[in-house]
Amino acid sequence: MDPAAHDRRLKVLIPNLPTFDDLEPWLRRIDDNRHYTNFGPLNRELEEALSALIRAEHAVTVSSGTLGLELALTALGLRAGSRVLVPSMTFPASATAIVRAGLIPVFGDIDDRRLVMTPDIARRAASETDVRAVLTVAVHGEVHDPDAWDAFTAETGLPVLIDAAGVVGRQRVGRTTSAVFSLHATKPIAAGEGGVVATRDAAMARRVRSLSNFGFDTGRVRAVGTNAKLSEYHAALGLAALARWPGTLERWTSLYDTYAHLLQTSDPEAGLRLATARTAPSNLCVRVKQTIDDRHIQALSGVGIETRRWYWPPVHRHPAFSGYACVGDLATTDRAGAELLGLPFSLDLDRDDIERVCAALRSTLIPENAAPHGCADLAGLAAGGVPRGVGRGFDPDPSGPPEGTPSRM
């Protein structure tokens, strides 16, 4: 390993937006069109491309993923003050969107293995408390089976939205289950800021679009909306990012596989396992059989490796949300959240960087009696291969986006 590379500080996240050269053709089109916002031609082209990528009949762009959640929740037409079930293991924006839509979050627990709220968990929660909708979240690359959520809605009558902020291009929508994605600078397809509401429901798509434009519909304000339109400049970034998507997806997947190979996750006694699924996520976490604290963060920082406690504390423990109800004690959420650690995961990394992270984890986090099962022996490690059981979760298309889709972007 290059000594200089060993001294380089490895950051948890580094945005990877299109370069000027990538962006220039789209900027020239904006100059030619003289159309800068209000559902311009680049925005329409981006929506068409995202609709094809996500495989949804309708994709409505908005100025952020958070506003996308708020408008999608509003479009459900729930009575003000209705309670919405949401996992506490998520970014606070999930709960913020519920509150700003005039609704009340009710926090539920997660599956200990997949770290997401499943239909079975939601079904039990809904039998114990009055909720009118479910906002489940695709965290740690764990995409949901929309057919299972469609069946949940058919059984319970409760509409379901998926907060799929970090898995655009990987999460499908269902017949009744819609999803909201983020185009934030740290997401796999990055437009700096932006979001998209994906749905098969034409009426819902129309309501979201209207709400994003102050509530205008056929020349009249028919609902109290906001200004959540995506500018043509952000649409240009999104289109440039989509043009690079096949290579970006390949690179994310390669980095994930390198981590997975170096972290021997197949042994349940390891004390350290990959907690992120193999769906081109924008972040990567490990789960450790101990509580992560500042000592671990500082020890890793001392050798030039930035880490982060992910979704910690859980949302229900943030002061702004501590007064809202929980279904049960959320013991799984608290335990899992205390054991999760986010690692450097950006397109700037190479194999040497990941080996360095893995070695530091072994020396810092793994108890002595579990060390042989943690990171692989770096000196004798052969390249290639992924341990069995690494790519957990429902993967709608392991090969990536449908063939030919990105070529038209």
QUIHU-V671927 format. One record per residue. OMEGA is omega in whole degrees, -180 to 180 (NA if undefined). NEAR is the number of other ideal C-beta (glycine too) atoms within 12 Angstrom. D_LAST is the distance of its C-alpha to the last C-alpha in whole Angstrom. Layout:
# QUIHU-V671927
omega = (OMEGA/OMEGA)
near = (NEAR/NEAR)
d_last = (D_LAST/D_LAST)
This chain:
# QUIHU-V671927
omega = (178/180/180/178/-180/-180/-177/179/-179/-177/-180/-177/172/180/-179/-179/176/178/176/180/177/-170/-170/-180/-180/178/178/177/176/178/-179/-176/-174/180/-167/179/179/172/-178/-177/178/178/179/179/178/179/178/-179/179/177/178/-179/-177/-177/177/-179/-176/175/-177/179/176/-172/173/176/-180/176/175/177/-179/-178/177/176/178/-178/177/177/179/176/178/-179/177/-176/-178/179/-179/176/177/174/-180/172/-176/-180/180/179/178/-179/178/-178/-177/174/179/-178/-175/177/171/-171/178/-176/-174/172/-174/-178/-176/177/177/173/-179/175/179/178/180/-180/178/-179/-178/178/-177/-178/-177/173/-176/178/178/170/178/-171/176/-179/175/177/-177/178/-175/172/-176/178/178/178/174/179/176/-180/180/-178/-171/-174/-178/177/-177/169/174/170/-175/-170/-170/-174/177/-177/-178/-180/174/170/179/178/178/-176/180/-177/178/-178/177/173/-180/-175/-177/-178/-176/173/-166/174/-175/170/177/178/179/174/-177/-175/170/-174/-178/-179/178/179/180/180/180/180/178/-180/180/-179/174/-178/179/174/-176/172/179/174/-175/174/179/-178/-179/175/-179/-177/177/180/177/179/176/176/177/177/179/179/178/178/179/178/180/-168/-180/178/178/179/180/-179/178/-177/179/178/178/-178/178/176/-177/-180/-178/176/-176/-173/-173/-178/-177/179/-173/-174/-179/-180/178/-178/-175/-179/-174/-180/180/180/179/175/-178/-178/167/175/-173/180/174/178/176/176/-175/179/179/180/-177/179/179/177/-180/176/172/-178/178/176/-178/171/-170/-178/178/-5/174/-171/-177/179/172/-177/-177/-175/-174/-179/-180/-174/172/173/-176/-175/179/-176/-180/178/-179/-178/-179/-180/-180/-175/-175/178/177/-176/173/-179/178/-178/178/-175/169/-176/178/178/-177/174/179/177/-177/179/179/177/-179/-177/-173/-168/-171/175/-175/-176/178/-174/-179/-177/-176/178/180/175/-172/-177/-174/-175/175/-178/172/175/177/-179/178/177/-178/-174/-174/171/-178/179/-174/-178/-175/-178/179/-177/-179/-175/175/-176/-175/-173/-178/-174/NA)
near = (17/11/9/10/19/19/14/23/22/32/24/29/29/22/24/31/29/33/15/14/12/25/29/16/19/35/24/13/24/27/16/14/22/11/21/22/25/21/26/28/23/40/42/24/31/43/39/27/35/47/32/27/43/43/26/37/23/31/42/46/51/50/34/37/46/36/37/52/48/38/45/51/44/38/37/38/22/25/16/16/15/27/32/47/48/53/47/46/46/44/34/33/34/49/42/28/41/42/31/27/39/22/36/30/44/39/42/47/36/43/28/22/19/33/41/49/47/33/35/24/36/43/27/21/35/30/18/19/22/20/34/30/42/47/54/51/51/51/46/45/44/39/45/45/28/34/20/30/42/26/21/35/31/18/18/26/15/35/37/48/52/55/50/52/45/46/45/54/50/43/47/37/43/36/22/31/43/50/49/51/49/44/52/37/26/30/39/49/50/40/44/29/29/48/47/54/55/45/42/25/30/16/19/34/31/24/30/45/37/31/36/40/32/21/25/23/19/10/10/12/15/16/23/15/27/26/19/40/35/44/30/34/31/40/45/41/40/51/43/37/41/44/29/28/37/27/21/32/34/20/24/39/32/25/35/37/27/37/43/36/30/40/44/36/35/23/23/16/18/30/28/43/38/45/42/42/38/38/41/42/43/45/40/44/41/47/37/36/27/21/20/36/19/15/15/32/25/15/20/36/21/16/25/21/37/27/40/27/28/37/39/31/24/39/40/35/24/24/11/17/28/18/16/30/24/30/34/23/15/32/17/28/38/27/24/38/38/27/31/40/47/39/50/38/43/30/29/20/32/21/22/21/34/38/30/34/44/39/29/35/43/32/23/32/39/31/19/12/12/23/23/18/25/35/40/32/17/27/10/7/20/11/16/13/16/25/26/13/20/32/27/29/32/30/27/28/22/18/18/27/33/20/12/12/25/27/15/20/32)
d_last = (39/38/41/39/36/38/39/36/35/32/31/29/26/24/21/18/16/14/16/17/16/12/13/15/12/11/15/16/14/16/19/19/18/21/19/19/20/21/18/16/13/11/12/12/8/8/11/9/6/9/12/10/10/13/15/16/17/17/15/17/16/19/20/21/21/25/25/23/25/28/27/26/29/31/29/31/34/36/40/40/41/40/40/36/37/34/35/36/34/31/30/32/29/30/33/33/30/33/36/34/33/37/37/39/38/40/39/39/39/37/37/39/36/33/34/32/34/34/35/38/39/38/40/43/42/42/45/47/46/44/41/38/35/33/30/30/28/26/27/27/24/26/24/26/27/26/28/31/31/30/34/35/34/36/39/39/38/36/32/30/27/25/25/22/21/20/19/15/14/17/19/19/21/24/26/28/26/23/21/21/18/18/16/19/19/21/18/16/13/14/14/18/19/17/17/16/19/18/20/22/24/23/26/25/22/24/26/24/22/26/27/24/26/29/30/30/29/30/32/34/34/34/34/34/30/29/26/23/21/18/18/15/16/15/12/11/12/10/6/8/9/6/5/9/9/11/13/14/15/17/19/20/21/23/25/25/27/29/30/31/33/35/36/38/37/39/42/43/46/44/44/40/37/33/32/29/27/24/21/19/21/21/25/28/31/34/37/41/44/45/45/43/44/44/46/43/41/43/44/41/40/43/42/38/36/35/35/34/36/33/34/37/39/38/37/40/42/41/43/41/41/44/46/43/44/44/44/46/47/43/45/42/40/42/43/39/38/41/40/37/35/32/32/30/26/23/21/24/27/28/31/33/32/32/35/37/36/37/40/41/40/43/45/44/44/45/49/51/52/48/47/47/44/42/40/40/43/41/43/43/40/38/34/32/32/32/35/35/34/32/29/30/29/27/24/22/20/21/19/16/13/13/13/10/8/5/6/4/0)
